[in-house]
Structures are given as C-alpha cells and as structure tokens.
Amino acid sequence: MEQTDGEILLEMNHVKKSFDGNGVLRDISLTVKKGEVVSIIGPSGSGKSTLLRCATLLEKMDGGELIYLGQTAASEKTDKNGRVQCEYASKAELHNIRKCFGLVFQNFNLFPHYTVMKNIIDAPIHVDKVSRTEAVARAEKLLAQLGLSDKADAYPYQLSGGQQQRVSIARALALQPKILFFDEPTSALDPELTAEVLKVIRQLASEHMTMIIVTHEMQFAREVSDRIIFMEQGVIVEEGSPEALFTTENVRVREFIGKLQ
C-alpha cells in the first residue's frame, strides 16, 4: 500500500482533551503523510471519535499542537497563572485550514430538505465560492464515480443508508480536500450496505487519497491501511503496519482484534 511521498499533511503533537475532568485524550501524537491511509481502532470510549473531532476543529483541544501542511491551527500556551491552554489561529487562517480536510460522519448528516445535487454543491458554492457551473460539474463527476448518477434529484429519504453514505462521501470530496476523515462510516449500515461503502473507500485508497478512518471493520482496516493505530483509554497503545498489528505480541491488542475478526 505504501505510496507516500514524504510530504506531511497532518501533525498532532501531545494532544490532550478532557470532559468534566475525565481525560479522554492523554498525550496523543501522530503524523500523517500524503497518500497514507491510517485506520484507528480500539474499544468504545477510547477517544477515537474525540481525536477526529479535535483534528477537524469540531472540538477544542485542551493542550497540544495541531498542524496542517505546516500551518499551525492550534498550539499550546501557558498563561500568566501557569495554566496550559490551546491558542487557535485566526478565523481567516482556520477558514483556509478547513479547506485541507473533509469529514464523513457515521450518520450521514445530509440536509433532508435538499436534493442529492444540492447537498453536494452547497458548500463548494457558499464556502469555497466556486461557480455553480463548476460545482455541478464536480458533483456530476463524483456521482458517476460513486454509481449515483440517477439519484441527483432524489432526496435523502428516498435513498438507502448505503446510498446516503455515498452521497456524504461525494459531498466531502466536492470540496477537494487533501485529507479525508471517516468516523465509523459503516456503523449505521447493515452488512450488504456496508460492503458498498467500503468498496468506495477502497477505490479512494487505490487513488492514493489520504485518509484517516475510525473503524471497527478489522478485515477492511487490514486490507486498506498503510498503518493501524490501536487506542485505549485516551492513549495510543500500539501502532504499525497492518501485519505488525495483526501479529502483535501485545495481549490486549490481540484480544481486541480477535473479538472483531
């Protein structure tokens, strides 16, 4: 799988996040290179989704550093009282940084009153100020790639769960991100629909799209990833190639993978 050219797209250094005094992320550091596919696995409550939410600026970090393409989104500062907190870049800088990534949620998050086409073209037009003609051309190309050309005028309620998730992926790709995040993209789907979504992600991997995928699909993670990270209790317990993780001596990691295979 390894197709990276060495360019670092994302750095997260010593990231910390607590909720009500409970440390959900405790000193997490990771680097993702261009073209790399990284899967994050681990039990519920291990901090996987919070890590994605911090990486995509949906959640504010309590400490650490977040950098996209060398541009600092957040960095740790100590105030005059000795308290550590994260200082975020300006609104304009964060607007540019947000263009680096897309996020696909587990429950689709489509606008129910918009057609498929409008769901896809809305952000490129209003956020990125792309012309309507260009936005529609992008959307039509993506819908064709994802086998949804005949669904442009449909509404989300008229689609299966798998189709809705493919529209969510098209919507994220329409903004032409450098890196795509998936938060349990198949957890709301039955096995048949899961297969069609995983097929799309495999296709993106073959095109060297940089992706970070939180997933409980072990076999899929093994096939598609350059690197797998196992998280538990807010820390990275182990990371390495799929082969290394699936043959690890770490009893806890083996036990977890064994249950889900």
MOJO-V435774 format. One record per run of one state. SS is the DSSP state (hx for helix, st for strand, lp for the rest). FROM is the first residue (numbers start at 0). LEN is the number of residues. If there is no record, write none. Layout:
ss->[SS	SS]
from->[FROM	FROM]
len->[LEN	LEN]
This chain:
ss->[lp	st	lp	st	lp	st	lp	hx	lp	st	lp	st	lp	st	lp	hx	lp	st	lp	st	hx	lp	hx	lp	hx	lp	st	hx	lp	hx	lp	st	lp	hx	lp	st	lp	hx	lp	st	lp	st	lp	hx	lp	hx	lp]
from->[0	7	19	21	33	36	41	47	55	62	68	70	78	83	88	90	98	100	104	114	115	126	131	145	148	151	154	155	158	160	173	178	183	190	206	209	214	217	224	226	232	234	240	241	246	250	260]
len->[7	12	2	12	3	5	6	8	7	6	2	8	5	5	2	8	2	4	10	1	11	5	14	3	3	3	1	3	2	13	5	5	7	16	3	5	3	7	2	6	2	6	1	5	4	10	1]
